Amino acid sequence: MKMICSILLLLSLTSCVSGAFVVNVTQTSYQAEENHNITLEWMFTTRTSSSSKSLFIYCEMLAKHKASCLFDLYGGVEVPESQDEQFTGRVRWDKDVLRDGRIRLHMSRLRIDDSGWYQCEVLTGYGSGSGICHLKVTAAADEPKPPRPTRRPQPERPTTRPQPEC
C-alpha cells in the first residue's frame, strides 16, 4: 500500500511540474509579402538551474499533409542537417534570447509556399509543451512602373512655305 501511495504522489507531482510548463506564441497569426523577411517567436517556461544540455526544440511547418523541419535544437546544440531544404539558408535563430525562454526564428526571402502552420515543440528536464501559429505569405505587390517622360506638344509646322499674298 505504501508503494502505491508513493507512485500516486510521484505521478501527481510530475503532472504539477509539467502543468507549470507552458509554450506560447507571441502572435497566433502572421502575414507578410513574398521576398520580405519575418520573425516568428515562441516563449516557454524557464528555470535558472536548468542546463542547455537538457533542452530540445523542434520547430516545423505543417502544410498540405507534409511536415518540414524549420529548426532543430538537440541537447542545446543546433542540428542544421535536420532542416528541410525549403528553409536552408533562410532561417536564423537568436541564441541570446534562448536563456530567457524565447525562441526567435528569423525567416528571410519569404516564398508563397512558406504559408502554413508553424509549431515549436519544447522538451526540457522539467516539462514539455508546444505552441502553434499561422503564417500567410501573399504575392508581392507589382512594382510601380516608372513614369514615362512627358512630351510637350510641338507646334505644327507647315509642310509648305506660305505664299505671300499679292
LINRAHU-V906143 format. One record per residue. N is the residue number from 1. RES is the residue in one small letter. SS is DSSP state (H for helix, E for strand, C for the rest). PHI is phi in whole degrees, -180 to 180 (none if undefined). D_CENTER is the distance of its C-alpha to the mean C-alpha in Angstrom with 1 decimal. Layout:
BEGIN
n->[N | N]
res->[RES | RES]
ss->[SS | SS]
phi->[PHI | PHI]
d_center->[D_CENTER | D_CENTER]
END
This chain:
BEGIN
n->[1 | 2 | 3 | 4 | 5 | 6 | 7 | 8 | 9 | 10 | 11 | 12 | 13 | 14 | 15 | 16 | 17 | 18 | 19 | 20 | 21 | 22 | 23 | 24 | 25 | 26 | 27 | 28 | 29 | 30 | 31 | 32 | 33 | 34 | 35 | 36 | 37 | 38 | 39 | 40 | 41 | 42 | 43 | 44 | 45 | 46 | 47 | 48 | 49 | 50 | 51 | 52 | 53 | 54 | 55 | 56 | 57 | 58 | 59 | 60 | 61 | 62 | 63 | 64 | 65 | 66 | 67 | 68 | 69 | 70 | 71 | 72 | 73 | 74 | 75 | 76 | 77 | 78 | 79 | 80 | 81 | 82 | 83 | 84 | 85 | 86 | 87 | 88 | 89 | 90 | 91 | 92 | 93 | 94 | 95 | 96 | 97 | 98 | 99 | 100 | 101 | 102 | 103 | 104 | 105 | 106 | 107 | 108 | 109 | 110 | 111 | 112 | 113 | 114 | 115 | 116 | 117 | 118 | 119 | 120 | 121 | 122 | 123 | 124 | 125 | 126 | 127 | 128 | 129 | 130 | 131 | 132 | 133 | 134 | 135 | 136 | 137 | 138 | 139 | 140 | 141 | 142 | 143 | 144 | 145 | 146 | 147 | 148 | 149 | 150 | 151 | 152 | 153 | 154 | 155 | 156 | 157 | 158 | 159 | 160 | 161 | 162 | 163 | 164 | 165 | 166]
res->[m | k | m | i | c | s | i | l | l | l | l | s | l | t | s | c | v | s | g | a | f | v | v | n | v | t | q | t | s | y | q | a | e | e | n | h | n | i | t | l | e | w | m | f | t | t | r | t | s | s | s | s | k | s | l | f | i | y | c | e | m | l | a | k | h | k | a | s | c | l | f | d | l | y | g | g | v | e | v | p | e | s | q | d | e | q | f | t | g | r | v | r | w | d | k | d | v | l | r | d | g | r | i | r | l | h | m | s | r | l | r | i | d | d | s | g | w | y | q | c | e | v | l | t | g | y | g | s | g | s | g | i | c | h | l | k | v | t | a | a | a | d | e | p | k | p | p | r | p | t | r | r | p | q | p | e | r | p | t | t | r | p | q | p | e | c]
ss->[C | H | H | H | H | H | H | H | H | H | H | H | H | H | H | H | H | H | H | C | C | C | E | E | E | C | C | C | E | E | E | E | E | C | C | C | C | E | E | E | E | E | E | E | C | C | C | C | C | C | C | H | H | H | C | E | E | E | E | E | E | E | E | C | C | E | E | E | E | E | E | E | E | E | C | C | E | E | C | H | H | H | C | C | H | H | H | C | C | C | E | E | E | C | C | C | C | H | H | H | C | E | E | E | E | E | E | C | C | C | C | H | H | H | C | E | E | E | E | E | E | E | E | E | C | C | E | E | E | E | E | E | E | E | E | E | E | E | C | C | C | C | C | C | C | C | C | C | C | C | C | C | C | C | C | C | C | C | C | C | C | C | C | C | C | C]
phi->[none | -63 | -68 | -63 | -63 | -64 | -65 | -63 | -64 | -62 | -63 | -68 | -66 | -62 | -68 | -67 | -65 | -71 | -69 | -81 | -87 | -134 | -120 | -124 | -95 | -70 | -132 | -87 | -144 | -126 | -141 | -154 | -92 | -59 | 72 | -91 | -115 | -150 | -120 | -99 | -140 | -125 | -127 | -139 | -66 | -120 | -131 | -65 | -84 | -81 | -98 | -67 | -68 | -101 | -107 | -127 | -130 | -133 | -113 | -141 | -101 | -112 | -154 | 47 | 60 | -140 | -110 | -122 | -71 | -98 | -157 | -139 | -122 | -118 | 61 | 82 | -118 | -66 | -119 | -64 | -69 | -78 | -66 | -65 | -54 | -59 | -107 | -57 | 77 | -118 | -121 | -126 | -126 | -92 | -71 | -63 | -90 | -61 | -67 | -90 | 81 | -124 | -110 | -122 | -113 | -98 | -106 | -114 | 47 | -56 | -121 | -57 | -77 | -82 | -65 | 156 | -94 | -118 | -125 | -117 | -106 | -123 | -129 | -130 | -71 | -121 | 161 | -149 | -180 | -148 | -137 | -134 | -142 | -120 | -124 | -118 | -106 | -105 | -62 | -66 | -65 | -61 | -67 | -65 | -74 | -64 | -65 | -76 | -65 | -84 | -104 | -84 | -64 | -86 | -64 | -66 | -104 | -67 | -79 | -123 | -73 | -63 | -89 | -66 | -84 | -107]
d_center->[50.9 | 49.7 | 47.2 | 45.8 | 45.4 | 43.6 | 41.2 | 40.5 | 40.0 | 37.6 | 35.6 | 35.5 | 34.4 | 31.6 | 30.4 | 30.7 | 28.7 | 25.8 | 26.1 | 25.4 | 22.1 | 19.1 | 15.3 | 13.8 | 10.6 | 11.0 | 10.4 | 11.1 | 10.3 | 8.5 | 10.4 | 10.6 | 13.2 | 13.2 | 13.7 | 11.9 | 9.1 | 6.3 | 5.2 | 3.6 | 7.0 | 9.6 | 13.3 | 16.0 | 19.8 | 21.3 | 24.8 | 26.4 | 28.6 | 25.9 | 25.4 | 22.2 | 24.1 | 23.7 | 19.9 | 18.0 | 14.2 | 12.9 | 9.3 | 9.6 | 9.0 | 12.1 | 13.8 | 17.4 | 18.9 | 16.8 | 14.4 | 12.6 | 11.7 | 8.4 | 9.9 | 13.5 | 15.5 | 19.1 | 21.7 | 19.8 | 19.5 | 16.6 | 17.4 | 16.1 | 18.4 | 16.6 | 13.5 | 13.9 | 15.5 | 13.0 | 10.5 | 13.4 | 13.7 | 10.3 | 8.2 | 9.7 | 9.9 | 12.3 | 15.3 | 17.2 | 15.4 | 15.4 | 19.1 | 18.5 | 16.5 | 13.0 | 10.0 | 8.0 | 5.5 | 6.2 | 5.7 | 9.2 | 11.6 | 9.7 | 12.0 | 13.3 | 12.9 | 9.1 | 9.9 | 10.1 | 9.6 | 7.1 | 9.5 | 10.1 | 13.8 | 15.7 | 19.3 | 21.7 | 25.5 | 25.7 | 23.4 | 20.4 | 18.0 | 14.6 | 12.3 | 10.5 | 8.7 | 8.9 | 7.4 | 10.5 | 11.1 | 14.7 | 17.3 | 18.0 | 21.1 | 24.2 | 25.3 | 28.5 | 31.6 | 33.6 | 36.7 | 39.8 | 42.6 | 45.1 | 48.6 | 51.6 | 54.2 | 57.2 | 60.6 | 62.4 | 65.0 | 68.1 | 68.7 | 72.4 | 74.3 | 75.9 | 79.7 | 81.8 | 83.8 | 87.6]
END
